[in-house]
Amino acid sequence: MSTVTSLVQSVDWLALAPPTVAAAVALVVLVADLFLPAARKPLLGWIATAGLALAALSLLPLLGEDRRTFCLPAHPDVCSYVADPFTLVIQFLVLGGALLTALLSIDTLKDHDLPSGEYWFLLLSSASGAALLPASRDLATLVIALEVASLPAFALVGLRRGDRLSSEAALKFFLSSVAATAVMLLGVSFLYAATGSLHLSQVAHALTALPEPRLATLASAGVALTLVGFAFKTAAAPFHFWVPDTYVGAPLPIAGYLSVVGKAVGFSGLILVTVQGFPTYANVWGPALAVLAALTMTVGNVAALRQDPRRAHSAVRLLAWSSVGQAGYLLVPIAAAGYTDDPAHAIGSTVAYALMYAAVNLGAFAVAALVARTRPANRITDYRGLYHQRPVVALALGFFLLCLAGLPPGIIGLFAKVTVFSVAVDAGLAWLAVIMAVNVVIALYYYLQWTTVLFRGAEEGAGEGAEDTEGAKAPEAAQKGQPSRARIPAPLATAIALATVLGIALSGAPQLVLRFASGALL
C-alpha cells in the first residue's frame, strides 16, 4: 500500500505576525477611508501609527526562538519563512523606521494636502513587504517581498499631485527600479534553471557541484544579475543615480523612509543571497562588493562635499548623498564576508551599523521636516541660527550629524565605524579600510560645516523665500507670516525625541554594537 505525502502545511501565524499585522491594518485603513468624512480623515494616521506599533510589539513573543513555516514536507528544515535573530533585528529596524515615518507624516499630510487614505495604505503596505523580506528564505519570496516594499514607494514619492519635482522623481525612481527588477528576475530564472530550486539552502548546495560546465556558466550569470538587482536597491554606485532627485521630489517623511527602510530591505536581501544562497561564489561576489563599497562611499561623500549650501533643497540633497556614502560603509562587512570562513559573524557589523544609521538619519530628516514648515526651500543656510530659535532641536540635529560623522558625543557612530573598519582589516581588505578612512575624513567636513551653521548668528534675509524657487509652497502658517518659533506639532516633536533618546541610549551603551558585530545572527 503506497503512502501519500500530505501537501497541507501548518502555518505558524505567530512567526508571521509582524508583516501580517501591518498588511491587515493597511486593509483596515483602506476600508475606513471609504466611510470616514473629510473632517475625520486625520484619524487614519493614528490608526496606521497604532498598527505599526502593534506590528513591532508582535516581535516580543518571538525573541529567543527560531521559528519556521512554509517548509517543504519532504525537507522540514527547508523553509520559505524563518524568524531567526537576523529576521527579528531587521524587522525591528524596518517597523521602527516606519513608525517614526508615520509620526513625521501626520502633519505633512495636512501641510501639503495629501490624500490620507492612499498615503497610509501605501506606507503600511510597503512596511509589510519590508518586514517580510528578511524572513524570506527562497528567491521567489525574496523578489515578491522586495516588490511589495518597492511598488507602494513609487506612488508615495509621486503623491504630491501637480508638483513637477514629485512627478519627475517618481518616474525616475519607477523606471530605474523596474529595470533593476527585470535584471534580478532574469538572474533568478538562470539560477532556477541551473539548480532546480528556489530555496536558498538548496541553491547553495546545488551550486557546489553542478553536473555540467554549461550549468556553471548559467549559474554564474544568475549570481551576477541577482547581485546587480540588489545593488540598485541599496543605492550602490553606479546604481545610485536615482537617489538625489527622488529624495528631493518625495515628501520629506518618505525621503527619510527610503533612506532607512529602503536600504534595510536592500541590504538584508543582499546578505541573504550572498551568505546563504551563494557561498560557493564568495570568490566572485566578495571582490565585486568590495569594489562597489569603495566606489559607493567615495561617490557619495565627494558629491555631498560639493553641495552648495545656498541651493534650494541643499539640506535634503546633502542627506541623500550622505546616505549613498553610508551605503558604502554598510557594504564593507558584506564584502568582507566573502573573504572569511565564518561570514555569518562578519555581517553582524552591517546590522549594527544599520541600527545606528536608522535612528540618527531619521532624526535628521525629522528636523529637516520641521525646518521645511517655515523654510520650504530647505537650504542648509536656512538652518543658520537655529540654536538661537530652537536650542533643543539644534542640539538634536547637531547630535545626529556628529553620530553620522563618527565624532563624540555621537559615540555610537564612532563605535559602528570602528567595527566596520576592523572587519575589513581582519578579512585582509587593508586597501578597503584605507579608502574607508579617507572617506570618513572627507565626510567630517560637510557634517561639521552643517553643524557649525546651526550655532551661528541668524543671517539677515535668511527667512526669505517662503515661496520655494522650485515651486513648492510653504505651509499656511509660513504664508501668513507667523514666526518660526511656532509650536512644534506633537507627532513631529515625538519623532525627534524618540530618535534623540535612541541615539543617546546607544551612545551610552556602545557594547550593544560590539555584541551585534561579534554575534552570528544567521
N, C-alpha and C positions, 0 to 999 in steps of 0.2 A: 504494500500500500504506500503510495507516494505521499509525501508531506508537501503542503503548500505553504510557502513563506508569506506571512502576513505583511502587506504593504502599508497597513494602517499605523501611523506614527502617533505616539503620545506627545503632546505639546506641553512644554514647561512654560506656562504663562507667567510665572514669577520672573523667570530669566528674561522673558520678552517684554516685561513691564515698561522699562524706560522708553523705548521707541513707540510702544503701543499706546501708552498714556498720552504722549504728545500727539500722535495721529488721531486718537479719539477726541481729544479736546479741539483739534483743528476742525473736525466734522461738527462738533457742538457749536463752535464759533460761526461756521458757515451757515448752519441752520438758524441759529439765533439771529444772525444778521438779517434774515428774511422777515422776522416778526418784530424786531425792536424798532421803535420810532427813532427819527433822527436825533432827538434830544437825548436818547438813552444809549446811543452808539458807543460813548466812552466806556460803558460797562464791558464791552467786548475786550478791551485792553486788559482790564483787571481779571477777566476770565482766563485770557491767554496767559497772563503772568502767573496766576494761581496754578494753571495746568502745567506750566514749565517747572514751577516749584515742586508740584506733586510728582512729576516725572523724575526730578532729581532726587527726591526723598525715596522713591521706589528703588534706588540703588542700595539703600541701607540693608535690607534683608539679604542682599547678595554678597555682602562683604565677607571675605574669608572663605568663600566657596568657589568651586569650579563647576558651573552648571552647563549642560549641553542639551540641545534639542535639534530636531530635524536631522536625525542621524540615519545613516544607511542601515537597513535591517540586517544585512549580512556583515556589516562592519560597524558595530556600535560606537567605535572610537572615531569614526569619520563623520563629522557633523557639519552642518551648514551654519549653525549659530552657536557660539561659545561665549559664555560670560565668565571670563577669567580676569585676573588682576589688570592686564593690559586693557581689556574692554572696559572695565569699570572706571579706570582712571580717565580714559579718553571720553567716555560718556559723561563723566562728571564735568570735564572741561567743556564739552560741547553744550550740555544743558545749562551749566552755569553761565557760559558765554551768551547763550540765547536768552537767559533770564535777565542778565544785565542789559542786553539789547532791547528787550521788551520794556524795561524801565526807562531807557533812553527814548523809546519810540512814543510813549503815551502823549507827551506834549508836542513832539514833532508832528504827529498826525493833525493836531489842532492848528499848529502854526502854518502848515503847508496845505491844509485841507485835503489830506489824502483819504482815500476810501477805506474806512475802518475794517469792514468785513473781509475784503480781499487781502488787506495788509496782514491781518493777524492769521488768517488761514494760510497764506503763503509762508509766513515766518514759522508757524508751528509745523507745517508740512516739511519745510527744509530742515528744521531741527530734528524731526522724526527720522528722516533719511540719514542725517549726520550721526544720530545715535545708533542707528542700525549698522553703519559701516564698520566700526571697529570690532563688532561681534561676528562679522561675516567671515566665513572660512571656505567659501568656494567662489570662483571667479564670477559666476553669474550673479550671485547675491551681491558681490562687491560692486559690480557695474550698476546694478539696479539701485543699490543704496546711494551710490555716487550721483546718479542722475536724479533720484528723488531729492537729494540735498541741493543739487545744482539748478534744476529747472525752475523751481519757485524763486530762486535768487535772481534769475534773469528778469522775471516780472517785477520783483521788488526794486531792482535797480532802475527800471523804467516806469515806476509808478507815478512819478510827478508828471502828469499829463500836460502837454503843451510846453514843457521845458525842453529846449533843444539839447542842452548838455545831457539831460537824463535819457532822452531817446537815443542819442548817439552812443552813450556809454552802454546802454542795454544791448544795442545792435552789435557793437564791437565785442562785448562780453559773450553774447549768444553765438555769433559766427565762429569766433575763435574756439569757444568751448565745444561746440558741435564738431568742429574739425578734429579736435583732440580726442573726443569720444569715439569718433569714427576710426581713428588710428588705433585707439585702445581696443575696440571691438574686433578689429582685424587681427591684432595681436592675440587676443583671447581665442579667436577661432583657429588660428595657427596652432596654439598650444593644445587646444582640444583635439585637433586633428593628429597631432604628434603623440599625445599621451593617452587619449581616450577617456579623460576625466577632467572635471572642472574643480574638484575639491583640492585645496592647496596641498594637503598632506599626500594625496595620491599623485598629484602632478610632480611634487618634489621627488617621490620615489621613482616615478616613471622616467624622469629626466636623468637619473643616474645611470640608466642602461637602456638607451634607445636602440632598437634592433637594427636600424638601417641608417647609413650616413645621410640619406635624404631627409629622414625624420629629424635628425640632429640639426640640419640646416634650417628646417622649418621651425623647430623649437627655438633656435637662436633668434630667428627673425621675430617670432612671437614674443620672446622675452624683451627684445629691444623696443618693439612697438608698444607693448604694455607699459614699459617704463616711460616712454615719451608721453603717453596719456596722463600718467600721474605727475610727471614733471610740470605739465601745464597747470594742473590743479594746485600744485604747491607754489606756483608763480616763480619757478626756477628759470633763470636766464638760459637760453634766449627765448623762453616761452612766457615771458613776463610782460610783454608789451601792452597787454590789456589793463594792467593794474592801475596806473595813474588816472587815466581818463574815466575808468569805471568808478573809482573811489570818489572822484570829484563830481560825477554826474549822479551818483546814488544819494539817497537821503543819508545823512551822516550816521545814524544808527546802523544802517545796512552796510555802509563802508566799514565800520568797526566790526560788524558781524562777519563780513567776508575776510577781514584781516586776521581774525582769530579762529572762528569756527570753520571757515572755508579752508584755512591752512591745516587745521587739525584733521579735517576729513582727508585732504590730500596726503598728509604725512602718515596718518595711520594706515591708509591703503597702501602707500609705498612700502612701509615697514612690513606689512603682512605679505605682500607678493615677493619681496626680496628675501626676507629672513625665513619665511615659512614655505613659500612656493618655489623659489629659485635658488636655494643654497648651492646647488651644483654649479651655477653660473656666477658664483661670487667673484671669480677672476675677471668677469666681464662687467657686472654692474658695480662692483666696488670702485675700480678706477674711473668708470664713467660718472658715478655720483660724486667722486672726489673732484673731478674737473668741473662738474656742474656747480658744486658747492663753492669752489674758488671763484668761478665766473659770476655766480649769482650775488655773492656778498660784495664783490668788487663793483659790479654794475650798479647795484642798489645804493651803496654808500657814496660812490662818486656822483651819481645822479642827485642824491639828496644834498650833497655838498654844494651843488651848482644851483640850487633853488634860490630865486630872487625873493627876499622877504617882503618886497612891496608888490609882488604879483598877486592878482586875485586868486584865492584858493591855495595860496602857497603853503598854508599850515597843513591842509589835507594832502597836498602833493608831497610834502616832506614826509608825512606819516606813511604815505603809500610807498615811496621809495625806501623809506626806513624798513617797512615790512618786507620788501624784496631782499634787503641786506640781511635782515634777521632770518629769512628763509634759508640763506646760505649757511648761517651758523647751525640751523636745525638739520641741514643735510649732512653736516660733518660726521656725527656719530653713526648715521646710517651708512655712509661710505666706509667708515672705519669697521663696521660690522662685516664687510666683505674681506677684511684682512685678518680677522681674529678667528680663533677656534670656538669661541663662545659668543656668537653675535647677539644672543638674547640679552646679554649684560650690556653690550655697547649701546643698544637703542634706549636703555633707561635714561641716558643723558639727554636724548632728544625729548623724551616725555617730560623730564624735569624742567628743561628749558622752555618747553611749550607751556607748562603750567605758569611759570613766571611771566612769560611774554603775554599770555592771555589776560592776566589780571591787570598788568600795568598798561598794556596797549589799549584795552577797552576803557580804562580810566582816562587815558589821554584823549580818546575820542569823545568821552563824556564831557570833558572840559571844553573841547572844541565845539561840541553841540551847544553848550551853554553860551560861549562867546558868540556863536553864529546867530543867536537870538537877537542880538543888538548890532552885530557886525557881520552881516551875511556874506560879505566878500571873503571873510576868514583869512586875511593876510596874517603873516607872522608879526608884522608891525602893529596889527590890531591888538596884540597881547601886551604892548608896551604899557607899563604902569599898572598891570593887572593886580600886583601886590597891594598897591595903594587903594584900589577899589574893592577887591575881594581877597584879602590876605590868605584866608584858609584855602580857597580854590587855587590861588597862585602857588602856594606851598605844595598842594597836592599834585599839580601839574609838574612842578619842579622835581618832586619826588619820582613821579612816573618817568620823566625824561632821564633822570640820573640812574634809575633802575635799568632802562634800556641801554644806557651808556656803560653800565657796569661800574659806577662810581659810588662811594659812600655818600649819603646814608642808604643808598639802594644796594644793601649787602646781598640781597637775593640775586640781583643781576650780575654782580661780581662773581658769586659762587657758581651760578649757572654757566657763565662763560669759562670759568676755570675748569669745570668738569668737562665741558665740550673740548677745551684745549687739551686736557690731559688724555682724553680718549684718543684724540688724533695722534698724540705723541706715542702712546702705548701701542697703537696699531702700526707704528713705523711711518706715519704720514707727517714727517717733520716739515716738509715743504708746505703742506696744507696748514699746519699750525702757524708757520711764519706768515703766510698770507692772511690768516685769520687775525693774527696780532696786528698786522699793518692796518687791516680794515677796522679793527676796534679803535685804533688811534685816529683814523680818518673820521669815524663816527663821533668821536668825542667832540670834534669841532662844532658840528652842526647841532648836536644835542645841547652843548654848553652855550652856544650862541643863542638858541631859543630860550634857554633857562635864564640867561642874563637879561634878555628883553623884558621878562616878567617883573624885574625889580628896578628897572629904570624909571625915571620920571615920566609922567604922561606927556605925550607929544601933541603939540597944537595941531588941530586938524585930523588927529587920529580917528576921531569918531565920524569923519566924513565918509560918504559912500554908503549911506543906508540903502541906497539902491545899487545892487551889485552890477559891476560893469559887464558881467556875462548875462544879465537879465533876470537873475534870481531876486525875488522880492523879500524885503525884510518883514518880520512878523509885525503884527498890528501894533504892538507896544512900541517898537522902534519907530514905526512910521508916525506915531503920534508924538514922538519926541520925548518919551519917558526916559529917565536916566538909566544908565547901565547898572545902577545899584538896585534895580528892581528885584523883588523877591525871587529866589531860585525855586522853580517848581519842585514839589516834594519828590516825585519819582526820579527826577534828574539828580537832585541832591542825594537821594538814597543810593543811586548808582555810583556817584562819585565817592560817597562814603564807603560803600562796600568794597570798591576797588582799592581804596586807600587802606582800609583796615586789613584786607587780604595781603596787600603788598607789604605793609608793616609787619604783619604776623609772620609772613615768610622770611622777611629780613631778620626778624628776631629769632627764627629757628631755621637757620640755613642747613642744619643737619638733615632736614627733610629732603633737600636737593641731593645730598650725598647718598641718602638711603635709596632714593629712586634711581640714582645713577649707578649704584652698585648692585641693585636687585634685578633679578631676572623676571620681567613682567610676563613674558610669553612662555 
